């Protein structure tokens, strides 16, 4: 009877631990049950003792004390078992001595020893069962501490254990779930056939995958499930230990991420804008090694070390491109793709250095205009925008958006050519009108002078000259001559520089705008442009369009001068303040090229009208530039530096009020 009771206790502990699987039992009810068991054990021991002592029957009545030990074991306390055992043994000895005396009496003594042995064995088994029960209860408590849903099902799929997380997640209590078929209770949905999962489980002893379960409230949840086979001491399968983790939110987030990635990929592939993904992690390490925290210092370092920028171009890898960029560079498939940024940019590209500086400063955006090299070696003008990752992102993935502006350039060129032709036609028309006006205005007094001169000669050639008529004719000649002089003065006044209304202009912006106008011409001539404008330059006074035209003319002349030069083609524009003893503080803009320079015999005549060293030139460009500079109160000069090339210097007055004058 003791073994059957122990087995029942073991099964009860597996299916419903006292303090975990039956949470409805309160502390007070447990205490009352313990007290009742103690009282029952005590009363039973007393009854057995009285019966053993007073009954005339001969037999091992003391064996019934085993029931006392088993009742005490029901409290689950080791102390109660020991107290019941000691009490039972004591009462057995007392009853034996009281009935048979202290001497051995043969059969009664043997029956007493049998009773003592039975009580001792029952005590040991109860203690062992109590220890096993405590261990199982502790394990059950640990399982209840888990955030995962854990339950055990037997070989028929019936639930035999159901932890607290399962109660909280699924909604069924342990009492409601125990004995139910797990797949029927949870309405399990498998991604693969159930038979396939069972085969893997029986072949390997384990299985894991993703399932869908239904809660008591009717909601469907996605769980990450792990199964493990349970074996008994003989190695037979007795059940399946199943652990489930609710991943509904994670799966939803993953699905949203997958959808976002697909949407991004569709945008990446379908957009007509070229998109390039580049890896700038190597550039980040190289820039960090420089340890130049100041942005201006870093920019100066990059400008002074072009070989460093060239090396970073070679280590900046192209990770991925979209079809629009492949078409832009003339690549038929990704296998024809360039490997690094150095393969895409031209040798004279000036934009990569400033992009590196912006990247090192932690800026999130950079844009510019450059030319990229196609697979056949031709160049495509583009505008680009770079989005940089932040330092916290921890990677060097950079996205570059590229737009082909070839058609826009062609349209701009067509517009500029049309404007030039229109301006030329307007100048020709104006010159024709001016010529006609001069001819019309001057022709009359000149004809009058001729007529009156001839009349005076006739009066003088008479036999008797009529001096009065001669005097009158000569007077009219003088009058008409003065009239012609006034006409000439009026024309000169028309051609003389008239005062214009000027504005205060930012020098750096003025140079930058002019540089943008000639960027393509300089690029076609493979001329590298470098602009070095001092910080906090005061504004100058002038007409923006006229001064821009002066700078454009000077830059175009410099580019044309370096076209057939074999060495480095570099045009450097510097802007700074200059002190003049007579005219005070001024802004000086210097344009220095690396061309052949100006012949010494041409220096003095370079600004003369109609003087030119070009076969197709008209000799008016530099003359107009100097006239424009002087009209703005400035000066334009030229010199040949000792180390070669030519330098044009334009000085302009500083605006003292920053307003229109």
Buried (B, 14 or more C-beta within 10 A) or exposed (E): EBEEBBEEBBEBBBBBBBBBBBEEEEEEEBEEBBEEBBEBBBEBBEEBBEBBBEEEEEEBBBBBBBBBBBBBBBBBBBEBBBBBBEBBBEBBBEBBEEBBEEEEBEEBEEBBBEBBEBBBEBBEBBBEBBEBBEEBBEBBBEBBEBEBBBBBBBEEBBBBBBBBBBBEBBBBBBBBBBEBEBBEBBEBBBEEEEEEBEEBBEEEEEBEBBBBBBBBEEEEBBBBBBBBBBEEEEEEBBBBBBBBBBBBEEBEEEEEEEEEEEEEEEEBEEBEBBBBBBBBBBBBEBBEEBEBEEBEEBBBBBBEEEEBBEBBBEBBBBEBBBBBBBEBBBBEEEEEBBEBBBBBBEEBBBBBBBBBBBBBBEBEEBEBBBBBBBBEEEBBBBBBBBEBBEEEEEEBBBBBBBBBBEEEEEEEEEEEEEEEEEEEEEEEEEEEEBEEEEEEBBEBBBEBBEBBBEBBEBBBEEEEEBEEBBEBBBEBBEBBBEBBEEBBEEBEEEEEEEEEEBBBBBBBEBBEBBBEBBBBBBBEBBBBBEBEBEEEBBBBBBBBEBBBBBBBBBBBBBBBBBEEBEEEBBBBBBBBBBEEEEBEEBBBBBBBBBBBBBEEEEBEEBBEEEBBEEEEBEBEBBBBBBBBBEBBBBBBBBBBEEEBBBBBBBBBBBBEEEEEB
